[in-house]
Amino acid sequence: MLRRLHHDQPESFAFTPANLEWAMAQITKYPEGRQASAVIPLLWRAQEQEGWISRKAIEYIAEMLGMADIRVLEVATFYFMFQLHPVGSIAHVQVCGTTSCMICGAEDLMAVCKERIAQNQFEISDDGKFTWEEVECLGACANAPMAMIGKDYYEDLTQERFAEILDEMAAGKVPTPGPQQGRFASEPAGGLTSLQVDDDKRQPHNASIDLAKSIGDTVKRIDGTEVPLLKPWRPAGAAGKQPAIERGDNLTRTPDSGQTPGPQPAEHTAPDATGTTKQEAPVDQKGRPAEGAPAAAASATSRAGETGAASDLPDEDTRQPEGLDKPRDGKGDDLTRIKGIGPKLAEQLNGRGIYHFDQIAGWNEAELAWVDRNIEGFKGRAVRDDWVGQARGLNSDGETDT
């Protein structure tokens, strides 16, 4: 199915400060050079914030992750969970239309959507508050028919109750989610036949509903302030420094030198009866490139040392690099050829008098640290993406060595 971006696009997109902090924390989950792995979480948070994914949101996230816009667009258009059209200001209603729900009355719920919201899926209601769509199984078959609104399931729905829920939301209320016909969870509709509990000892709601009620407004857009930001996966995160994991197998870290752990095939061994030899293939040891490419290994070690030292410098020891009043010969280098620098970052650098690769290549640790901490909206990128190393290794064909 071909999916296109909406024809009417907003002029800008930006994460809220709390969502930006959350997004930058997600990027640190992934190893150096693999920050693009955060594209789905960041797209999802953009949708939670705005309700849908716009072109500006795609470009913004591509800029954050140092990806081409088309790569982020590919992800957004591939996964149907991403809404590419504007949705209702209050909620986008997803009605399950798979077997169990359809047998139990999903078509009646869709009739309510057509009458109360819009005749066609993804059309915004006249009051601008709702949109709807039919979706595949949402996994609540024992409580069919059901719909997902916001982050919650509304189950055991009838036409009347579903219409009431939409009216309550339109009035600014948040109905209690979960089963709507008196069931505690997904027990038999006729009542429990085992594991029965006296009414006076029974909890009023199951754990999912209790959580939703404790949150309060589970329909509103996410701005990042709903829960504290925890980063236990980071060495200096909320969980503190993580102890090294000791393993008793051959999956431990490969030593920098010496023999690779585990059984080693013997060379000069005669083939067995099947004709299979037991000798190693004569190939380079890619797991330890330092043995085959000492120059490259030394360069990588040098770059790692520089960026690591820059990250550790206290703020008072950093220094703003000297800039130029204007580019030499009236034209600066295309700084976007350095991976991780997009048009917005290049504009920021130009505003500080940085126009040429050799300026970046000449930064020392103090200057790199200053730039790394003073980039508006993209702090940490200069060190993480090794701008200095890339600038030094930039080839004439526009590709970097990193």
C-alpha positions as CSV (number, residue, x, y, z in Angstrom):
1,M,0.0,0.0,0.0
2,L,1.4,3.3,-1.0
3,R,1.5,5.9,1.8
4,R,2.3,9.5,1.2
5,L,2.9,12.5,3.4
6,H,-0.1,14.8,3.9
7,H,-0.4,17.6,1.3
8,D,-0.8,20.3,4.0
9,Q,2.3,20.5,6.1
10,P,3.2,22.6,9.2
11,E,6.1,25.1,8.8
12,S,8.1,23.7,11.7
13,F,8.6,21.0,14.3
14,A,10.6,20.8,17.5
15,F,10.5,18.6,20.5
16,T,9.5,20.2,23.8
17,P,12.5,20.6,26.1
18,A,11.5,17.6,28.2
19,N,10.9,15.5,25.0
20,L,14.3,16.6,23.6
21,E,16.1,15.6,26.8
22,W,14.3,12.2,26.5
23,A,15.2,11.8,22.9
24,M,18.9,12.6,23.5
25,A,18.9,10.0,26.3
26,Q,17.5,7.4,23.9
27,I,20.3,8.0,21.4
28,T,22.9,7.2,24.1
29,K,21.5,3.6,24.3
30,Y,23.2,2.7,21.1
31,P,26.9,2.3,20.4
32,E,29.0,4.8,18.5
33,G,28.0,5.0,14.9
34,R,24.7,3.2,15.5
35,Q,22.6,6.2,16.6
36,A,20.3,5.7,13.7
37,S,18.8,2.8,15.7
38,A,16.9,5.3,17.7
39,V,14.8,6.4,14.7
40,I,11.7,4.5,15.7
41,P,11.6,5.6,19.3
42,L,12.1,9.2,18.2
43,L,9.5,9.0,15.5
44,W,7.1,7.5,18.1
45,R,7.7,10.3,20.6
46,A,7.2,12.9,17.8
47,Q,3.8,11.3,17.1
48,E,2.9,11.2,20.8
49,Q,3.7,14.9,21.0
50,E,1.9,16.0,17.9
51,G,-0.5,13.2,17.1
52,W,1.0,12.5,13.7
53,I,4.3,12.6,11.7
54,S,4.9,15.6,9.6
55,R,7.6,16.2,7.0
56,K,9.3,18.7,9.4
57,A,9.3,16.1,12.1
58,I,11.0,13.6,9.7
59,E,13.6,16.2,8.8
60,Y,14.2,17.2,12.4
61,I,14.8,13.6,13.5
62,A,17.0,13.0,10.5
63,E,19.1,16.0,11.6
64,M,19.3,14.7,15.2
65,L,20.5,11.3,14.1
66,G,22.7,12.4,11.2
67,M,20.6,10.4,8.7
68,A,19.4,11.3,5.2
69,D,15.8,12.5,5.2
70,I,14.8,9.7,2.8
71,R,15.9,7.0,5.3
72,V,13.7,8.4,8.1
73,L,10.9,8.8,5.5
74,E,11.3,5.1,4.6
75,V,10.7,4.1,8.2
76,A,7.8,6.4,8.8
77,T,6.0,5.2,5.6
78,F,6.8,1.5,6.2
79,Y,5.2,1.2,9.6
80,F,1.5,1.7,9.7
81,M,1.6,2.7,13.4
82,F,2.9,6.1,12.2
83,Q,0.1,8.5,11.2
84,L,1.1,10.5,8.2
85,H,-2.1,12.7,8.2
86,P,-3.4,15.1,10.9
87,V,-5.5,13.5,13.6
88,G,-8.2,14.8,15.9
89,S,-7.1,17.3,18.5
90,I,-8.5,15.1,21.3
91,A,-8.0,11.5,20.1
92,H,-7.5,9.2,17.2
93,V,-9.8,6.2,17.7
94,Q,-8.6,2.7,16.5
95,V,-11.4,0.2,16.2
96,C,-10.3,-3.5,16.1
97,G,-11.9,-5.1,13.0
98,T,-10.4,-8.6,13.2
99,T,-12.3,-11.9,13.6
100,S,-13.4,-11.9,17.3
101,C,-14.3,-8.2,17.4
102,M,-16.1,-8.4,14.0
103,I,-18.2,-11.3,15.2
104,C,-19.1,-9.5,18.4
105,G,-20.1,-6.2,16.9
106,A,-17.1,-4.2,15.6
107,E,-19.2,-3.1,12.6
108,D,-21.6,-1.4,15.0
109,L,-18.7,0.5,16.5
110,M,-17.6,1.6,13.1
111,A,-21.1,2.8,12.4
112,V,-20.8,5.1,15.5
113,C,-17.5,6.4,14.1
114,K,-19.1,7.1,10.7
115,E,-22.0,8.9,12.4
116,R,-20.1,10.7,15.2
117,I,-16.7,11.4,13.7
118,A,-16.5,11.1,9.9
119,Q,-17.9,8.9,7.1
120,N,-14.4,7.9,6.0
121,Q,-11.4,6.8,7.9
122,F,-8.6,9.3,8.7
123,E,-11.0,12.2,8.1
124,I,-11.2,14.8,10.9
125,S,-14.5,15.3,12.5
126,D,-16.4,18.6,11.9
127,D,-15.5,19.8,15.4
128,G,-11.8,18.9,14.8
129,K,-11.6,16.7,17.9
130,F,-11.6,13.1,16.5
131,T,-10.4,10.8,13.7
132,W,-10.8,7.1,13.4
133,E,-9.5,4.0,11.6
134,E,-10.1,0.2,11.5
135,V,-7.0,-1.7,12.7
136,E,-5.9,-5.3,12.9
137,C,-6.1,-7.4,16.1
138,L,-5.2,-5.5,19.2
139,G,-4.9,-8.6,21.3
140,A,-8.0,-8.2,23.5
141,C,-10.1,-10.9,21.9
142,A,-11.7,-12.1,25.1
143,N,-13.1,-8.6,25.6
144,A,-14.5,-8.0,22.1
145,P,-15.5,-5.7,20.6
146,M,-13.0,-3.1,21.6
147,A,-11.2,0.1,20.6
148,M,-7.9,1.7,21.5
149,I,-8.2,5.4,22.3
150,G,-5.0,7.2,23.3
151,K,-3.0,4.7,25.3
152,D,-6.0,2.7,26.7
153,Y,-8.2,-0.1,25.7
154,Y,-12.0,0.3,26.0
155,E,-13.5,-3.2,26.0
156,D,-16.8,-5.0,25.9
157,L,-18.2,-2.0,24.0
158,T,-21.8,-1.5,22.9
159,Q,-22.9,1.2,20.4
160,E,-24.4,3.2,23.2
161,R,-21.5,3.0,25.5
162,F,-19.0,3.8,22.7
163,A,-21.0,6.9,21.8
164,E,-21.0,8.0,25.4
165,I,-17.3,7.6,25.7
166,L,-16.7,9.8,22.7
167,D,-19.1,12.4,24.1
168,E,-17.3,12.4,27.4
169,M,-14.0,12.9,25.8
170,A,-15.3,15.7,23.7
171,A,-16.4,17.4,26.9
172,G,-12.9,17.2,28.3
173,K,-13.4,14.1,30.5
174,V,-11.4,10.9,30.5
175,P,-13.6,7.8,30.9
176,T,-12.4,4.9,32.9
177,P,-10.8,2.4,30.5
178,G,-11.0,-1.3,30.5
179,P,-14.1,-3.5,30.4
180,Q,-17.3,-1.4,30.1
181,Q,-19.8,-4.0,31.2
182,G,-18.8,-4.8,34.7
183,R,-16.1,-7.4,34.1
184,F,-12.9,-7.1,36.2
185,A,-10.6,-8.3,33.4
186,S,-11.3,-11.1,30.9
187,E,-13.1,-13.6,33.1
188,P,-16.1,-15.5,31.6
189,A,-19.0,-13.2,30.8
190,G,-21.3,-15.3,32.9
191,G,-19.1,-14.9,36.0
192,L,-16.2,-16.7,37.7
193,T,-16.5,-20.4,38.1
194,S,-13.2,-20.8,40.0
195,L,-10.7,-18.7,42.0
196,Q,-13.7,-16.8,43.3
197,V,-13.2,-13.9,45.7
198,D,-15.7,-12.4,48.1
199,D,-17.1,-9.1,46.9
200,D,-15.8,-7.3,50.0
201,K,-12.2,-8.4,49.3
202,R,-12.2,-7.8,45.6
203,Q,-10.3,-4.8,44.2
204,P,-12.4,-2.3,42.3
205,H,-10.2,-2.3,39.3
206,N,-7.4,-4.4,37.7
207,A,-3.8,-3.2,37.7
208,S,-4.0,-1.7,34.2
209,I,-7.0,0.4,35.0
210,D,-5.5,1.5,38.4
211,L,-2.4,2.7,36.5
212,A,-4.5,4.6,34.0
213,K,-6.5,6.2,36.8
214,S,-3.3,7.2,38.6
215,I,-1.9,8.9,35.5
216,G,-5.2,10.7,35.0
217,D,-5.3,12.1,31.5
218,T,-4.2,9.2,29.3
219,V,-5.6,10.8,26.2
220,K,-3.6,14.0,26.1
221,R,-0.4,14.5,24.0
222,I,2.9,13.7,25.6
223,D,5.2,16.6,26.4
224,G,7.8,14.6,28.4
225,T,7.0,15.9,31.9
226,E,4.6,13.0,32.7
227,V,7.2,10.8,34.4
228,P,10.8,11.4,35.6
229,L,13.5,10.7,33.0
230,L,15.5,7.6,34.0
231,K,18.7,6.6,32.1
232,P,20.0,3.5,33.9
233,W,21.7,2.3,30.7
234,R,24.2,5.1,30.8
235,P,27.4,4.7,32.9
236,A,26.6,7.8,34.8
237,G,22.8,7.5,34.6
238,A,20.2,7.2,37.3
239,A,21.3,3.7,38.2
240,G,24.9,4.8,38.7
241,K,27.9,3.0,37.3
242,Q,27.1,-0.5,36.2
243,P,29.4,-3.4,37.2
244,A,31.1,-5.4,34.5
245,I,29.3,-8.6,33.7
246,E,31.5,-11.7,34.0
247,R,30.8,-14.5,31.6
248,G,31.9,-18.0,31.7
249,D,31.8,-18.6,27.9
250,N,33.6,-17.4,24.9
251,L,31.4,-14.3,24.5
252,T,33.7,-12.3,26.7
253,R,35.4,-9.3,25.2
254,T,38.1,-10.2,22.7
255,P,41.6,-9.3,24.0
256,D,43.5,-6.6,22.2
257,S,46.3,-9.0,21.5
258,G,47.1,-12.7,21.7
259,Q,45.0,-15.6,20.5
260,T,41.2,-15.4,20.2
261,P,39.5,-17.3,22.9
262,G,38.0,-20.7,22.1
263,P,39.1,-23.7,20.1
264,Q,41.6,-23.0,17.3
265,P,41.7,-25.1,14.2
266,A,45.1,-26.7,13.5
267,E,46.9,-25.9,10.3
268,H,48.5,-28.5,8.0
269,T,46.0,-31.1,9.1
270,A,45.0,-33.8,6.6
271,P,41.4,-34.0,5.5
272,D,39.1,-36.4,7.3
273,A,37.0,-39.1,5.6
274,T,34.4,-36.6,4.4
275,G,37.1,-34.5,2.7
276,T,36.8,-31.6,5.2
277,T,40.0,-30.1,6.5
278,K,40.4,-28.7,9.9
279,Q,42.7,-25.9,9.1
280,E,42.0,-22.2,9.3
281,A,41.1,-20.2,6.2
282,P,43.9,-17.9,5.2
283,V,42.0,-14.6,5.9
284,D,42.8,-11.5,7.9
285,Q,41.7,-11.3,11.5
286,K,39.0,-8.7,11.2
287,G,38.3,-9.0,14.9
288,R,41.7,-7.4,15.7
289,P,42.4,-4.9,12.9
290,A,45.4,-3.5,14.8
291,E,47.4,-6.5,13.8
292,G,46.8,-6.0,10.1
293,A,46.5,-2.2,9.9
294,P,48.6,-0.6,12.6
295,A,48.3,2.9,11.1
296,A,44.5,2.8,11.0
297,A,44.5,1.4,14.6
298,A,46.8,4.2,15.8
299,S,44.6,6.8,14.1
300,A,41.5,5.4,15.7
301,T,43.1,5.2,19.1
302,S,44.3,8.8,18.7
303,R,40.8,10.0,17.8
304,A,39.2,8.1,20.7
305,G,41.7,9.7,23.1
306,E,41.0,13.2,21.9
307,T,37.2,12.9,22.0
308,G,37.3,11.2,25.4
309,A,39.6,13.9,26.9
310,A,37.3,16.6,25.5
311,S,34.3,15.0,27.1
312,D,36.0,14.9,30.5
313,L,37.2,18.6,30.6
314,P,35.5,20.8,33.1
315,D,33.6,23.8,31.7
316,E,36.1,26.3,32.9
317,D,38.9,24.7,30.9
318,T,37.0,24.9,27.6
319,R,37.6,27.6,25.1
320,Q,35.7,29.0,22.1
321,P,37.7,28.4,18.9
322,E,38.6,31.5,17.0
323,G,36.4,32.2,14.0
324,L,36.7,34.2,10.8
325,D,34.8,37.3,10.0
326,K,33.9,35.8,6.6
327,P,34.8,32.7,4.6
328,R,38.1,32.8,2.7
329,D,37.8,33.8,-1.0
330,G,34.2,34.5,-0.3
331,K,33.1,30.9,-0.1
332,G,33.2,28.4,2.7
333,D,33.5,24.6,2.6
334,D,30.3,22.5,2.6
335,L,30.4,21.5,6.3
336,T,27.5,19.1,5.7
337,R,30.0,16.7,4.1
338,I,31.0,15.9,7.7
339,K,28.7,13.2,8.9
340,G,26.4,14.5,11.7
341,I,26.4,18.1,10.5
342,G,23.2,19.0,8.8
343,P,22.1,22.4,7.3
344,K,21.0,23.7,10.7
345,L,24.3,22.8,12.4
346,A,26.3,24.2,9.5
347,E,24.4,27.5,9.9
348,Q,25.2,27.6,13.6
349,L,28.9,27.0,12.9
350,N,28.9,29.7,10.2
351,G,27.3,32.1,12.8
352,R,30.4,31.4,15.0
353,G,32.8,32.1,12.2
354,I,33.5,28.4,11.3
355,Y,33.5,28.1,7.5
356,H,36.3,25.6,6.6
357,F,37.3,22.0,7.3
358,D,40.8,23.1,8.4
359,Q,39.3,25.2,11.1
360,I,37.5,22.2,12.6
361,A,40.6,19.9,12.0
362,G,42.7,22.4,14.1
363,W,40.5,22.4,17.2
364,N,42.3,21.2,20.3
365,E,40.5,19.4,23.2
366,A,39.4,22.6,24.9
367,E,38.0,24.0,21.7
368,L,36.2,20.8,20.8
369,A,34.7,20.6,24.3
370,W,33.4,24.2,24.1
371,V,31.7,23.6,20.7
372,D,30.3,20.2,21.9
373,R,28.6,21.9,24.9
374,N,27.4,25.1,23.2
375,I,25.6,23.7,20.1
376,E,22.0,24.8,20.5
377,G,19.7,21.7,20.5
378,F,22.4,19.3,19.5
379,K,24.8,19.2,22.5
380,G,27.2,16.2,22.5
381,R,27.3,15.7,18.7
382,A,30.7,17.2,18.0
383,V,32.5,14.7,20.2
384,R,30.2,11.8,19.5
385,D,30.5,12.1,15.7
386,D,34.2,13.0,15.8
387,W,34.0,16.1,13.8
388,V,37.7,16.8,14.2
389,G,38.7,13.4,13.0
390,Q,36.4,13.6,10.0
391,A,37.6,17.1,9.1
392,R,41.2,15.8,9.1
393,G,40.4,12.8,7.0
394,L,38.1,14.4,4.6
395,N,38.8,13.2,1.0
396,S,38.5,15.2,-2.1
397,D,35.6,13.1,-3.3
398,G,33.5,14.2,-0.3
399,E,33.6,11.0,1.7
400,T,35.1,10.9,5.2
401,D,37.4,8.2,6.5
402,T,35.2,7.6,9.6
